[in-house]
Amino acid sequence: MGEIAVVGIGNPYVSDDGIGYYVLRELGRRIRDRRVVFTELVAFGLDALEHLRGFKEAVIIDAAKTGSVPVGCVQRICPYEASPTSHSLSLHTFGLQSALGLGSMLGLALPHTINLLSVEVADTETFHEGCTPGVEAAIPDIVEWTLDFLRSRLPDLNYSQDTRKVVKAS
């Protein structure tokens, strides 16, 4: 098993909701290291805990539609420190904080560090591949942040320094 889980949440066929998928696709193209395990999830439910179990650290990329920050804004949140009164940090079925809390209560070996990269989105209702321009523009920054994080944890990370522009989904 790997050391770090990178989880992309979302549906690539529902506009901006696919942000996690598109970031994982780019990271997977660039990183060739068995210590990093990529997982695509359509939603974060209780079954998603199984994809975090046994890892030391995790990065989760997900869409959020709060209206409180500009579209494309990326916020790094530690879900363990998020307000327990918050309904959810995710647009998906089971709130991340609730799932992690339950996993902890059940004694699951969950990562001690989880970084949630929450991307403010505009469209989570239109059925088509690809993100809106503001969200699409955030993908390279999320990829670079994740690469920097992984290199800080795994100094000998096996990855490509590919500088090609991220290709838009058609």
N, C-alpha and C positions, 0 to 999 in steps of 0.2 A: 504494500500500500504506500501511497505517497505521503508527503509531509504537509503539503498545502493544497487545500481544495479551492478551486475557482468555479463558482456557480453563477451561471447566467440564467435569469428568470424572465420568462415572457414568451409570447407567441409571435413568431416572425411573420405571420400572415395577418397581423392586426396592427399595422402601422407602427407607431412609437412603442407599443408594448413589446416589440421584438428587440429592444435595445440590448438586453442581456445576451440574446442569441448572437447578434451581430458583433458584439465585443468579443465573445468567446470564439467566434469563427476566426476573427483576426488574430487573437492570441494563440489559438491552436495552430494557425499557419506559421507562427513565428517561434513558438516554444516547443522544443523537443527534449523534454526532461521528465523522466518517470516520477520524479519527486513532486511534480505538479499534476494534479488530476482535474480535468475539466468535466463539468456536468451541466447539461442543459435541462432546465425544468420549465414546464409551461406555467406551473403555479407552485407556491411554497406552502405545502401542507405538512401535516405531521409525518407523512412518508418521506419528506425531504430531509428530515433529521438523519435518516439512514445514510444520506450522501455526505453528511458532515462528520459522522461518527468515526473516531479514531484519528482524525487529523489534528495536528498541532495548531494550525492557523487556517483561516479561510477568508476569501474575498467573495462577496456576493454583489452582483450587479443587477439592479432592478429599476423599473420605471415607477415614478410617483407623480401624481397629479394633484398638487396642493394649491396651486394658484398663488403661493406666497413668494416664489422666486421666478426669475425669467426662464422660459423654455430653454432647455439645453444646459441649465445650471446643474453642476454635479456637487452633491454634498456627501462628505464622508461621515458616516454615523457609526458609532459603536452600539450595536443593538443591545448589549448588556447594560449600557448606561442610559438608554432611551427611557423616556418617561413611561412608567407602567400604566399611566392613565390614557396614553395614546391608543387609539383603536387599532391602528396598524401602520407600519411604515411601507406597506406594500399594497398594490392594487389587487393582490391575489387572495385566495380563499382564507387561509388561516394566518393571522398576524405573526410576523417574525418573532416579536418579543414573546408572544404567548407560546409559540412552538418551542422556542429556546428555554423558556421557563419550565414548561412541562418536561422537556428532555432532561433538564437539570434535576428536576424533582424525581424523575425515573432513574437517575444515576447513569445516564448515558455519557460516554466519554466524548464530549463535544469539544471543539477547539477552544482554547483559552483566549484567543484573539480572533474576533470576526470583524472585518471591515465591510460595512454595507455602503456601496456606492449607489446612492439614490439619484436618479436623473430625472429632472423635471421635464414632463412631456406635455404635448399639446393634443395628440389624437390617439385615443385608445379604443376607437369604435369603428374606424374604417377598415374594411377587409382589403388589404393589399400588402405586398411585400415592400419593405423599405420604410425608413423613418422620414419624418418631416425635416426640412432643412436645418432648423435649429438643433434638433436632436442628433441628426447625422453629423453635424459639425463637432459634437462633443465626443464622438467615438475615438478619434486619435488621442485626445487628452486622457480618456479613460484607459485606453490601451497603454499609454506611456506611464500613467500613474501605477497601473498594475505591474508593468515590467519593472519599474523602480522599486516597488514594494518587494517583488519576488527576488530581485537582485540583492536587496538589502538583507534578505533572509537566507538566500542561497547564493553566495558570492560567485560560485562556479556554475551558475545556471547555464544550461545549454539552450541558447536561443539565437535567432537570426537578428542582425541589426538592420533588417530590411527597412528602408526609408520610403518605400513606395507609398503613394497615397492610398488610403483605405478605399476600396472599390465599393460604390453604392450597389445595393441590391436592386435588381431589375424588376 
